[in-house]
């Protein structure tokens, strides 16, 4: 559908999004370990999916894993599954969404709350995955449910921020998040209703989105406004600028100065 590239949305409360970076690093590390094992023996990777993936029938007490795969309490798989991925593209797609949108969600709620938020979205995604088929014995893996929670939170925080994307995988466009991420969310629901053959757990994506949308309302830090609202200064009747727009005085200067051109959108974006 689209590939997110850059959002030109600077951090305001934290200096470094180290929780987001740690999540990406941990996912990559787990994939490197399981991927290298799979290169010599694919059954080793498959065993790790059953041992650490989320299996509805096991969590619901309908089935039990073989002794050699029974490594963690079943309830722990609500979290562990989100750090395992199949192939490189599965990993890269999820990490790209977390990289582009995770920093601003972490900025909006703080490091510790973001850890809770991410894990809660992962657990909610697994719970939603099990609802249609609680007897399923197929392991769920991947961070897409947690990433969907980040997308939903970002959409509520910054619907006006323009995002550089590759539409259809090849056409660069700069579109407000409301249309990009709103369209992505609608696509997940559409796929759940129409795609009955895919191995993708669309229900997990929906569960992650619902959790992310609800949690951001309660977890965002004081002073952070949803929907790109900004508080105007006391006595100032001017309307606040939309996120990503240049300051009014900067625009005025570029108009008044003879022969001077204002900063382009690309110039502002590339500095991040």
MINUVEX-390174 format. One line per field, with one value per residue: x, y, z of N, C-alpha, C in turn. Coordinates in steps of 0.1 Angstrom, whole numbers, padded with zeros to 4 digits. Layout:
N
n.c1: [X;...]
n.c2: [Y;...]
n.c3: [Z;...]
ca.c1: [X;...]
ca.c2: [Y;...]
ca.c3: [Z;...]
c.c1: [X;...]
c.c2: [Y;...]
c.c3: [Z;...]
END
This chain:
272
n.c1: [0008;0017;0050;0064;0086;0097;0089;0093;0090;0099;0114;0102;0103;0121;0155;0166;0152;0155;0142;0126;0147;0159;0140;0139;0165;0165;0146;0159;0182;0171;0161;0184;0197;0178;0175;0201;0203;0183;0194;0211;0195;0163;0143;0150;0144;0116;0109;0115;0095;0073;0079;0081;0062;0029;0003;-0030;-0045;-0028;-0025;-0051;-0054;-0062;-0045;-0012;0022;0049;0074;0100;0096;0084;0091;0086;0061;0028;0013;0033;0038;0022;0037;0063;0061;0061;0086;0098;0104;0096;0109;0134;0120;0096;0105;0118;0097;0081;0099;0105;0081;0080;0103;0099;0075;0075;0093;0081;0057;0069;0081;0058;0048;0068;0096;0093;0065;0061;0073;0056;0033;0039;0043;0018;0002;0011;0003;-0025;-0030;-0023;-0043;-0066;-0061;-0066;-0094;-0112;-0106;-0101;-0091;-0070;-0039;-0017;0012;0015;0035;0057;0060;0039;0014;0019;0032;0010;-0004;0012;0010;-0018;-0017;0000;-0015;-0037;-0022;-0008;-0023;-0021;0005;0027;0038;0064;0061;0064;0043;0025;0049;0068;0063;0071;0055;0042;0021;-0006;-0007;-0033;-0046;-0028;-0022;-0047;-0059;-0044;-0052;-0079;-0076;-0067;-0090;-0107;-0093;-0095;-0122;-0125;-0104;-0098;-0080;-0054;-0022;-0017;-0024;-0049;-0067;-0051;-0037;-0058;-0066;-0042;-0043;-0067;-0060;-0037;-0049;-0067;-0050;-0032;-0046;-0047;-0021;-0005;0018;0014;0005;0009;-0010;-0037;-0045;-0029;-0033;-0025;-0015;-0024;-0005;-0011;-0034;-0030;-0046;-0042;-0044;-0031;-0003;-0003;0011;0044;0044;0061;0071;0051;0064;0087;0077;0067;0090;0102;0086;0087;0113;0132;0138;0143;0139;0117;0122;0121;0098;0111;0137;0133;0125;0146;0165;0162]
n.c2: [-0012;0014;0028;0041;0069;0093;0118;0144;0155;0168;0160;0170;0168;0148;0139;0118;0090;0064;0041;0033;0028;0007;-0012;-0018;-0027;-0050;-0066;-0070;-0083;-0107;-0118;-0121;-0141;-0163;-0164;-0170;-0196;-0208;-0209;-0230;-0250;-0252;-0262;-0255;-0227;-0229;-0243;-0224;-0205;-0219;-0223;-0197;-0182;-0169;-0190;-0196;-0219;-0231;-0211;-0209;-0232;-0255;-0271;-0285;-0278;-0298;-0313;-0305;-0280;-0265;-0238;-0214;-0198;-0201;-0176;-0157;-0156;-0137;-0115;-0123;-0132;-0110;-0103;-0119;-0128;-0139;-0139;-0116;-0094;-0093;-0086;-0061;-0045;-0041;-0029;-0005;0010;0013;0027;0052;0063;0057;0073;0098;0091;0080;0103;0118;0106;0098;0078;0055;0051;0046;0021;0005;0010;0000;-0028;-0034;-0029;-0049;-0072;-0068;-0071;-0098;-0109;-0101;-0115;-0141;-0142;-0148;-0175;-0194;-0219;-0223;-0237;-0225;-0207;-0172;-0146;-0117;-0081;-0065;-0060;-0045;-0024;-0014;-0003;0018;0033;0040;0057;0077;0088;0099;0118;0134;0142;0161;0163;0161;0134;0118;0093;0063;0057;0029;0016;0030;0057;0088;0107;0134;0135;0143;0129;0121;0111;0092;0073;0070;0058;0035;0023;0018;0001;-0022;-0031;-0036;-0057;-0076;-0082;-0092;-0108;-0140;-0160;-0153;-0154;-0134;-0119;-0100;-0093;-0091;-0068;-0049;-0052;-0042;-0016;-0006;-0007;0010;0035;0039;0039;0060;0083;0083;0081;0101;0128;0155;0186;0178;0179;0164;0156;0175;0199;0232;0253;0286;0316;0337;0362;0364;0364;0349;0322;0289;0276;0249;0216;0212;0234;0264;0291;0320;0345;0338;0332;0357;0372;0361;0369;0397;0404;0416;0397;0374;0340;0319;0291;0259;0231;0207;0214;0220;0195;0178;0184;0170]
n.c3: [0000;0010;0017;0046;0050;0061;0086;0094;0120;0148;0179;0211;0239;0248;0244;0231;0215;0230;0239;0217;0199;0213;0212;0185;0181;0197;0184;0160;0168;0179;0155;0140;0155;0154;0126;0117;0127;0113;0088;0087;0098;0092;0109;0134;0136;0133;0155;0175;0170;0178;0205;0216;0203;0200;0207;0204;0212;0231;0250;0259;0272;0258;0244;0249;0248;0234;0256;0250;0239;0257;0271;0283;0305;0293;0293;0291;0264;0253;0251;0242;0216;0199;0193;0175;0141;0108;0078;0064;0052;0066;0091;0085;0075;0098;0116;0102;0104;0132;0136;0121;0133;0160;0176;0181;0194;0217;0226;0233;0255;0273;0284;0301;0303;0276;0272;0287;0271;0246;0251;0261;0238;0222;0236;0236;0209;0205;0221;0206;0183;0190;0194;0171;0165;0190;0193;0176;0166;0154;0155;0164;0153;0153;0152;0143;0154;0177;0164;0150;0171;0177;0154;0155;0178;0170;0149;0163;0177;0158;0134;0114;0105;0079;0059;0043;0019;0001;-0023;-0036;-0035;-0050;-0058;-0047;-0022;-0003;0023;0045;0077;0085;0063;0053;0074;0084;0061;0061;0084;0079;0058;0071;0085;0063;0050;0070;0069;0044;0035;0037;0034;0037;0055;0072;0102;0104;0124;0147;0141;0142;0169;0181;0171;0183;0210;0211;0203;0225;0247;0243;0250;0277;0285;0275;0281;0304;0290;0264;0235;0219;0184;0171;0183;0195;0222;0223;0229;0259;0255;0228;0199;0176;0154;0161;0143;0120;0126;0114;0097;0087;0110;0115;0114;0100;0075;0068;0067;0045;0025;0026;0022;-0005;-0034;-0019;-0012;0005;0028;0014;0016;0014;0022;0049;0059;0054;0073;0096]
ca.c1: [0000;0027;0061;0067;0100;0101;0077;0096;0083;0110;0112;0100;0104;0132;0166;0168;0142;0163;0133;0123;0159;0162;0130;0143;0177;0162;0140;0169;0191;0164;0160;0198;0199;0169;0178;0213;0200;0175;0202;0216;0184;0150;0134;0153;0136;0102;0108;0115;0082;0063;0083;0080;0051;0016;-0005;-0042;-0049;-0020;-0028;-0064;-0054;-0068;-0034;0000;0034;0058;0083;0112;0092;0077;0102;0081;0047;0019;0009;0044;0038;0015;0047;0075;0058;0063;0101;0102;0099;0099;0120;0139;0110;0087;0112;0121;0085;0076;0108;0104;0070;0084;0113;0093;0065;0077;0100;0071;0049;0077;0082;0046;0044;0080;0103;0087;0052;0062;0076;0043;0024;0043;0040;0003;-0004;0015;-0006;-0039;-0030;-0024;-0057;-0076;-0059;-0072;-0108;-0119;-0103;-0093;-0085;-0059;-0026;-0007;0019;0015;0048;0058;0057;0030;0003;0025;0034;-0003;-0007;0020;0003;-0030;-0014;0005;-0026;-0044;-0014;-0003;-0030;-0018;0019;0029;0047;0069;0058;0064;0030;0027;0063;0077;0060;0073;0045;0041;0007;-0009;-0009;-0047;-0049;-0019;-0024;-0062;-0062;-0038;-0061;-0091;-0072;-0066;-0103;-0112;-0087;-0100;-0135;-0126;-0093;-0100;-0070;-0040;-0016;-0015;-0034;-0055;-0073;-0041;-0035;-0070;-0065;-0032;-0048;-0076;-0052;-0029;-0058;-0072;-0039;-0025;-0055;-0045;-0007;0003;0022;0007;0009;0008;-0023;-0040;-0050;-0021;-0038;-0014;-0021;-0019;0000;-0021;-0036;-0027;-0058;-0038;-0046;-0018;0001;-0004;0024;0052;0044;0071;0066;0045;0074;0096;0070;0066;0103;0105;0077;0090;0127;0133;0146;0146;0129;0115;0127;0112;0094;0121;0148;0130;0124;0159;0174;0159]
ca.c2: [0000;0025;0026;0054;0072;0104;0125;0158;0158;0168;0157;0182;0165;0139;0141;0106;0080;0052;0029;0029;0022;-0006;-0022;-0022;-0035;-0063;-0074;-0074;-0093;-0120;-0123;-0126;-0154;-0173;-0165;-0178;-0210;-0213;-0211;-0244;-0260;-0244;-0267;-0248;-0215;-0232;-0246;-0211;-0199;-0226;-0221;-0183;-0175;-0169;-0200;-0195;-0232;-0234;-0201;-0212;-0245;-0266;-0280;-0283;-0280;-0309;-0309;-0298;-0267;-0258;-0231;-0202;-0199;-0197;-0162;-0149;-0155;-0125;-0105;-0128;-0135;-0098;-0101;-0130;-0126;-0149;-0135;-0103;-0084;-0093;-0078;-0047;-0037;-0037;-0020;0008;0017;0016;0038;0065;0068;0054;0083;0108;0086;0080;0117;0123;0100;0095;0065;0044;0049;0041;0007;-0001;0012;-0009;-0042;-0035;-0030;-0063;-0081;-0066;-0076;-0112;-0112;-0100;-0125;-0154;-0141;-0155;-0189;-0197;-0233;-0223;-0241;-0219;-0196;-0159;-0140;-0104;-0069;-0057;-0056;-0034;-0013;-0009;0005;0031;0040;0046;0067;0088;0094;0108;0129;0143;0139;0171;0163;0155;0122;0113;0079;0057;0051;0017;0012;0037;0071;0096;0117;0140;0135;0144;0116;0117;0103;0081;0064;0067;0049;0023;0016;0013;-0011;-0034;-0035;-0041;-0070;-0086;-0086;-0098;-0117;-0152;-0170;-0148;-0158;-0122;-0117;-0087;-0091;-0086;-0054;-0042;-0052;-0033;-0002;-0002;-0005;0022;0046;0042;0042;0073;0093;0083;0080;0112;0136;0168;0196;0173;0180;0155;0162;0186;0212;0239;0263;0300;0325;0345;0375;0363;0358;0343;0308;0282;0270;0234;0210;0211;0246;0274;0301;0331;0355;0333;0334;0371;0377;0356;0377;0411;0406;0415;0387;0363;0329;0312;0277;0249;0220;0197;0219;0218;0181;0171;0187;0162]
ca.c3: [0000;0010;0026;0052;0049;0070;0090;0097;0133;0157;0193;0219;0253;0250;0235;0222;0216;0232;0240;0204;0194;0220;0207;0171;0183;0203;0174;0150;0174;0179;0141;0136;0161;0148;0112;0114;0130;0102;0076;0088;0101;0093;0119;0146;0136;0135;0170;0183;0168;0187;0219;0220;0196;0207;0202;0211;0219;0243;0260;0264;0279;0250;0240;0256;0239;0238;0267;0245;0234;0268;0277;0291;0308;0282;0294;0286;0250;0249;0248;0235;0202;0192;0191;0166;0128;0098;0069;0065;0048;0077;0101;0080;0074;0111;0121;0096;0110;0145;0134;0117;0142;0175;0184;0185;0205;0229;0231;0238;0268;0281;0282;0309;0298;0262;0274;0290;0260;0235;0255;0262;0225;0217;0243;0231;0195;0206;0226;0195;0173;0194;0195;0161;0166;0202;0193;0166;0170;0146;0163;0159;0155;0147;0160;0136;0163;0185;0155;0147;0182;0176;0143;0160;0187;0162;0142;0173;0182;0148;0121;0104;0101;0065;0059;0031;0017;-0013;-0027;-0044;-0035;-0060;-0060;-0035;-0019;0011;0026;0059;0084;0086;0051;0051;0085;0084;0051;0065;0094;0072;0050;0080;0087;0051;0048;0080;0065;0030;0032;0046;0030;0040;0067;0080;0113;0104;0137;0156;0137;0147;0183;0184;0169;0194;0223;0209;0203;0238;0257;0242;0256;0291;0288;0270;0292;0306;0281;0250;0230;0208;0171;0167;0189;0202;0230;0219;0241;0265;0248;0214;0192;0164;0153;0161;0130;0119;0128;0102;0090;0092;0118;0107;0112;0090;0062;0065;0063;0032;0016;0026;0017;-0019;-0040;-0010;-0013;0018;0029;0008;0025;0014;0030;0064;0062;0053;0084;0108]
c.c1: [0009;0038;0064;0082;0104;0089;0080;0090;0093;0105;0111;0104;0116;0143;0169;0157;0148;0154;0129;0135;0162;0152;0134;0155;0174;0155;0150;0178;0184;0163;0174;0201;0191;0172;0190;0211;0192;0183;0208;0206;0171;0141;0137;0145;0121;0100;0107;0102;0072;0066;0080;0068;0039;0007;-0019;-0046;-0041;-0023;-0041;-0065;-0060;-0057;-0022;0012;0042;0069;0095;0109;0086;0088;0098;0066;0039;0016;0020;0044;0030;0025;0058;0073;0062;0077;0106;0096;0104;0111;0124;0129;0100;0093;0113;0108;0080;0086;0108;0092;0073;0094;0108;0084;0067;0083;0090;0061;0056;0079;0070;0042;0056;0084;0095;0073;0052;0065;0063;0033;0027;0040;0025;-0003;-0001;0005;-0020;-0040;-0031;-0038;-0067;-0074;-0066;-0087;-0116;-0117;-0095;-0087;-0073;-0046;-0014;-0001;0018;0029;0048;0054;0046;0018;0007;0027;0021;-0007;0000;0014;-0009;-0027;-0009;-0006;-0035;-0036;-0011;-0010;-0026;-0004;0020;0040;0051;0067;0062;0051;0032;0041;0073;0075;0061;0062;0046;0027;0005;-0012;-0023;-0051;-0041;-0022;-0039;-0065;-0056;-0047;-0073;-0088;-0072;-0080;-0109;-0106;-0092;-0114;-0136;-0115;-0093;-0089;-0056;-0035;-0014;-0027;-0039;-0061;-0063;-0038;-0046;-0069;-0054;-0036;-0057;-0069;-0044;-0038;-0064;-0061;-0033;-0033;-0051;-0030;0001;0006;0014;0013;0009;-0007;-0025;-0045;-0042;-0026;-0026;-0021;-0015;-0014;-0012;-0022;-0034;-0039;-0055;-0040;-0033;-0016;0000;0010;0031;0053;0055;0064;0061;0055;0084;0090;0070;0079;0106;0097;0083;0104;0128;0142;0149;0135;0128;0120;0117;0109;0105;0133;0145;0130;0138;0168;0172;0169]
c.c2: [0013;0022;0040;0056;0082;0112;0140;0163;0157;0165;0170;0180;0156;0142;0130;0095;0066;0040;0024;0022;0008;-0016;-0027;-0031;-0049;-0072;-0079;-0084;-0107;-0126;-0128;-0139;-0165;-0175;-0172;-0193;-0216;-0216;-0225;-0254;-0252;-0249;-0260;-0235;-0218;-0236;-0234;-0204;-0206;-0224;-0207;-0176;-0176;-0179;-0200;-0208;-0235;-0224;-0204;-0225;-0257;-0276;-0277;-0285;-0292;-0304;-0301;-0284;-0259;-0250;-0219;-0205;-0194;-0182;-0153;-0147;-0143;-0114;-0111;-0129;-0122;-0095;-0112;-0127;-0137;-0146;-0121;-0092;-0082;-0084;-0063;-0039;-0032;-0027;-0006;0016;0021;0028;0051;0071;0066;0065;0094;0104;0084;0094;0122;0117;0097;0081;0054;0041;0043;0026;0000;-0001;0001;-0024;-0044;-0036;-0044;-0073;-0080;-0072;-0092;-0117;-0112;-0111;-0138;-0154;-0149;-0170;-0192;-0210;-0234;-0228;-0236;-0207;-0183;-0153;-0126;-0093;-0060;-0052;-0044;-0022;-0006;0000;0019;0039;0047;0058;0079;0095;0103;0120;0139;0140;0149;0171;0156;0145;0119;0098;0075;0050;0040;0013;0019;0052;0079;0107;0122;0143;0136;0130;0111;0108;0091;0070;0060;0057;0035;0015;0011;0001;-0024;-0040;-0042;-0055;-0080;-0091;-0094;-0109;-0129;-0162;-0166;-0153;-0146;-0122;-0103;-0083;-0086;-0072;-0045;-0041;-0042;-0018;0003;0002;0008;0035;0050;0046;0055;0084;0094;0084;0092;0122;0149;0178;0191;0173;0170;0162;0174;0200;0218;0250;0277;0307;0333;0358;0375;0356;0351;0328;0301;0276;0255;0229;0209;0224;0256;0285;0313;0342;0351;0335;0348;0377;0373;0364;0391;0413;0405;0404;0375;0353;0322;0298;0268;0239;0210;0201;0217;0204;0175;0174;0178;0151]
c.c3: [0000;0020;0033;0052;0059;0074;0094;0110;0144;0171;0202;0234;0257;0240;0226;0225;0219;0235;0226;0197;0200;0215;0193;0172;0188;0192;0163;0156;0175;0165;0137;0142;0155;0133;0109;0117;0119;0090;0076;0091;0103;0104;0133;0147;0139;0149;0178;0182;0177;0202;0224;0213;0204;0200;0210;0218;0231;0254;0267;0271;0271;0246;0249;0246;0244;0248;0262;0240;0245;0276;0286;0295;0296;0282;0289;0271;0244;0246;0239;0220;0193;0189;0181;0152;0119;0089;0071;0062;0059;0088;0097;0079;0088;0117;0115;0101;0124;0145;0131;0127;0157;0182;0189;0195;0218;0235;0238;0252;0278;0280;0289;0305;0284;0263;0277;0278;0249;0239;0256;0248;0219;0223;0238;0217;0196;0211;0214;0185;0177;0194;0184;0161;0178;0202;0183;0173;0162;0154;0156;0163;0149;0155;0153;0145;0172;0177;0151;0159;0182;0165;0148;0169;0180;0155;0151;0177;0170;0134;0110;0098;0088;0066;0045;0030;0003;-0016;-0037;-0045;-0043;-0062;-0048;-0033;-0005;0014;0041;0065;0085;0075;0050;0062;0086;0073;0054;0075;0088;0063;0058;0082;0075;0048;0058;0075;0052;0028;0042;0044;0035;0054;0077;0090;0113;0117;0147;0153;0143;0162;0188;0182;0179;0207;0222;0210;0217;0248;0256;0249;0271;0295;0283;0281;0292;0297;0266;0246;0219;0196;0167;0172;0196;0210;0226;0231;0246;0258;0234;0207;0180;0165;0153;0147;0131;0120;0114;0094;0095;0100;0110;0104;0101;0076;0058;0060;0049;0021;0014;0020;0002;-0024;-0031;-0011;0001;0017;0022;0019;0026;0023;0045;0068;0063;0065;0096;0109]
END
